[in-house]
Amino acid sequence: MKEVTAKELEKKVREGEKVNIIDVREDKEVAQGKIPGAQHIPLGQVQDRLDEIDKDTASFAVPVGAVAKHAFFLSKQGYDVTNMAGGMLEWSEEVEK
């Protein structure tokens, strides 16, 4: 599975690169803050909400422990998905609450 560091993703966001960030954490975790503009789709709902994910834009998943399984699933469905290593613990930019 492809990975990107939080710093690399922060740079993409700062420079205005078109990215689709999917936060697969649960509601309680997202309430503490998420990457501005990130799309929140809880891990257990990813398969049922594929139609909400832009297939034409590279997607970056904000992970939880089991995200590898879902990133692999998305890639098999034709999505260009990359895991953000370290998750939100590594994100140092502003967050949206």
C-alpha positions as CSV (number, residue, x, y, z in Angstrom):
1,M,0.0,0.0,0.0
2,K,1.3,3.5,-0.8
3,E,2.0,5.8,2.1
4,V,2.5,9.5,2.5
5,T,3.8,11.3,5.6
6,A,1.6,13.9,7.3
7,K,4.2,16.5,6.4
8,E,4.0,15.5,2.7
9,L,0.2,15.7,2.8
10,E,0.3,19.0,4.7
11,K,2.4,20.4,1.9
12,K,0.0,19.2,-0.8
13,V,-2.9,20.9,1.1
14,R,-0.9,24.1,1.7
15,E,0.0,24.4,-2.0
16,G,-3.6,23.9,-3.1
17,E,-3.1,20.6,-4.8
18,K,-6.4,18.9,-5.5
19,V,-6.6,16.0,-3.1
20,N,-9.4,13.9,-1.6
21,I,-8.8,13.3,2.1
22,I,-11.0,10.6,3.6
23,D,-11.0,10.5,7.4
24,V,-12.1,7.0,8.3
25,R,-12.0,7.5,12.1
26,E,-15.2,7.2,14.2
27,D,-17.4,10.3,15.1
28,K,-15.9,10.6,18.6
29,E,-12.3,10.9,17.2
30,V,-13.3,13.3,14.4
31,A,-15.0,15.5,17.0
32,Q,-11.5,16.3,18.3
33,G,-10.5,17.7,15.0
34,K,-10.0,16.7,11.4
35,I,-8.0,17.9,8.5
36,P,-9.8,20.9,6.9
37,G,-11.8,19.8,4.0
38,A,-11.4,16.1,4.8
39,Q,-14.4,13.9,4.0
40,H,-15.5,11.9,7.0
41,I,-16.6,8.4,6.2
42,P,-16.3,6.1,9.2
43,L,-14.3,2.9,8.5
44,G,-17.4,0.7,8.8
45,Q,-19.3,2.7,6.2
46,V,-16.6,2.9,3.4
47,Q,-18.0,0.1,1.3
48,D,-21.5,1.4,1.5
49,R,-20.5,5.0,0.6
50,L,-18.2,4.5,-2.4
51,D,-20.4,6.8,-4.5
52,E,-19.3,9.7,-2.3
53,I,-15.6,9.3,-3.1
54,D,-14.3,11.1,-6.2
55,K,-12.6,8.4,-8.3
56,D,-10.8,10.9,-10.5
57,T,-8.9,12.6,-7.6
58,A,-6.1,10.9,-5.7
59,S,-7.4,9.9,-2.2
60,F,-5.5,10.0,1.0
61,A,-6.9,8.0,4.0
62,V,-6.5,9.2,7.5
63,P,-6.0,5.8,9.1
64,V,-7.0,3.8,12.1
65,G,-5.6,0.3,12.8
66,A,-7.6,-1.6,10.3
67,V,-7.4,1.0,7.5
68,A,-5.1,-1.1,5.4
69,K,-7.9,-3.5,4.6
70,H,-10.1,-0.7,3.4
71,A,-7.4,1.0,1.4
72,F,-6.7,-2.3,-0.4
73,F,-10.5,-2.6,-1.0
74,L,-10.6,0.9,-2.5
75,S,-7.6,0.3,-4.7
76,K,-9.3,-2.9,-6.0
77,Q,-12.3,-0.8,-6.9
78,G,-10.2,1.5,-9.0
79,Y,-9.4,4.3,-6.6
80,D,-5.9,5.8,-6.3
81,V,-5.6,5.7,-2.5
82,T,-2.6,6.4,-0.3
83,N,-2.4,5.9,3.5
84,M,-1.3,8.8,5.7
85,A,1.3,7.3,7.9
86,G,0.9,8.0,11.6
87,G,-2.6,9.3,11.3
88,M,-3.8,12.5,13.0
89,L,-1.1,12.2,15.7
90,E,1.4,13.3,13.0
91,W,-0.7,16.2,11.6
92,S,0.7,19.6,12.8
93,E,-1.4,22.0,10.8
94,E,-4.7,23.5,11.8
95,V,-7.7,21.2,12.3
96,E,-11.4,21.7,11.7
97,K,-13.8,20.9,14.5
